[in-house]
Amino acid sequence: LAAAPFAPVFFPSAWAQDADPRLADRAMGPADAKVVVTEWFSMTCSHCADFQKTTFPTVKAKLIDTGRIRYVWRDFPLDKIALAAAMVARALPAERYEPFISTLLATQDRWAFARNVNPMEELAKLAALAGLPRRVFDETLNDTKLQSAILALQDDADKNLKVSSTPTFVMNGHLTPGAVKYEEFERAVNDAA
């Protein structure tokens, strides 16, 4: 099969990385890697949580840490709770981003879906453990510019990349939807190279 041509992604001006450092790429791996993998994910997606738990550790060890790929996370919130979590994650220093989202995805049942709990209060507790002061947490949740930027990027991914579910991986322009297992993920990386 012939590879689909790489389609450049034009991000909305609201996503101007130099305007707000919280909007800068959250990524791992060398900037000059032959393959750039962008994961569109939601903090409240059980499939995203499964991928992060079962497949991502192998992806990190075999593909990111060896320099074969650059891995970029992009927010595609499926609901208001996921949007709030995405905003809070972006308010943390870049080096705390991946550990924080891994924690959120691993503990969805305790903060996002637990009965008789306030998801925002549970999210605030997890953010505090990651070093985010409550004042900054509250300011972040009330930041309509950050919210609009995340939603604009999600809308752009929907319209221009045809991302319609989470997780969806874009590998050098090739879409791979779903919480794929490592073998399928590596095949897709090889096809995109």
N, C-alpha and C positions, 0 to 999 in steps of 0.2 A: 504494500500500500504506500502510495506517495504521502509524504508528510504534508500536513496542512501548513500553509505559509504562516509565519509568525506575525501576528497582528499586534502592533504596538497598542499599549493601553494608555489612553489619555485620561489623566485624573482631573477631577473637578478642581477649580481654583481653591475651593474650600480646603483641599487636601495639601495645600502648599506646605511642604515639610520645613522650609526655612522660616515660615511664619510662626509655627508652633512646634516645638521639639517633640511634643507628645504624639504628633502625627508622623514622625519619622518612622521608616521601616523598622520593624522588630524582626530581626533575622539572625541566623546562625550560618556559619560557613564562609568560605572565601568570597569576596566580592567579584572575583574574576573566574568563578567556577563556570565550567562549560554549560551546566544545566542549572537554571534557576527554577525552583519549585515554590509556587505560591499556594499556600493552603487558605482557602476561604472557609471559615469555621464560625460556629456559634457556641458560646459558653454554656448554653442550655441544651445542646444537641447530644443525645446519648450516643449517637454514632461517632461524633467527634471525640467524645470521652473514651469510647472503645478504641479508636485509632490511637489516641494519645497514650493509652495504657498498654496496648498490646503490640502495636507496630512501630510507633515513633521511637522507642528506645533502640530498636535495631536500625532504623533509618539513621538515627543520630550516630550510632557506632560505626556503621558500615558505609554511609554515604556522606554525612555532614563532616564528621571528625576526620575522615580521610581526604577531604577536600574535593570530592566528586561533585557535590551539589552545594548551592546556596539555598537555604530554606527561609522563606518569608511568610509570616503570618499576616492575614488580612481578616478584618472583622466582617462577619455577615450575620448580625444578630437576628434571631428568629422571633424574639419577643422583647418586651420592655426590660425584663430581668437580665437577659443576655446583653442588651444595649448598655445597661448600667454597669455590668461586669466588665464589658469591653472598655468603657470609659475609665473605670477605676484602674484596670490593668495598664492602660496607656499613661496614667498619671504617675505610675511607679518609674523609677530609673530603669533604663533599658536592660541592665544586667539582671534585674529582678523580674522581668516580664515572663520569660519562659517558666521559671519555677512557680510563679504565681498562677499562670494559666493552667499549668499541669495540676496544681493543687485544686483549683476550681473545678476542672474537668473530673478529677478523681473523686471529688466530694460533692457532686451535684445533688445527691440524695440528701445531704445534710443542710445545704444552704439554699438551693433553688427549688427543691421539690418536697422538702420535709413538711409534714403536717404540723399545724399549730406553731409555726415559726414565721417571723417576718424576714423574708429573703434579704431585704436591704440591711437589716440589723446583722444578719449572719454574714453578709458580704462585708460589712464594716468591720466585723471582728477579724475576718480573714485578712482584710487589707491592713489592719493594725498590726497583725502578726508579720506582715511583709514590710512593715515600717512606714505605712502611710498614716499620718496624723488624722484624727477625726475631722478637724477643720478642713483639711485638704480634701478628704473624702466627700464631705458635704458640698464644698465649692465645686468639685468635679461633677457631681451629679446634677448640679444646677447650671452647668456650663452649656448653654444652648449652642454655642459655636462648635464646640467639640462634638456634641451630639449630631448637629447638622453635617459636619464633615464626615463622620463615620457613616451616616445614612446616605450621604451623597456618593461615597465610594461604593457602598453596597448597591445602590441604584445603578451606578456605572457598570459594576461587574455583572449585574443582571442584564442590562441592555446590551452592552458591548461584548461581553465574554460568554453570555448565556449561562451564567452560574445560576442554578435554580434550586440547589439543595446543598446541604452541608454533611460532611466535608466535601469540598470539590478542590481538586488539585489542578493547577495550571502549570505545566512543565514546558517551558519555552514555547508557549502558545497552544499546547495540546491539553485538552481537558480530560481529566480522569476523575469521575464522580464516585463518591462512596468511600466507606471506611475499608479500603482494600487491605489485604494482607501484604506482608513484606515482599513476597515473590512477585506479585502483580505490580506493586509499587516500583520495584527495581526494574522490571520489564518496561514499564512506562518511562522511567528515567533513561534507560538505554535507547528506547525508541526516539526520545526527544533529543538525545545527544547528537 
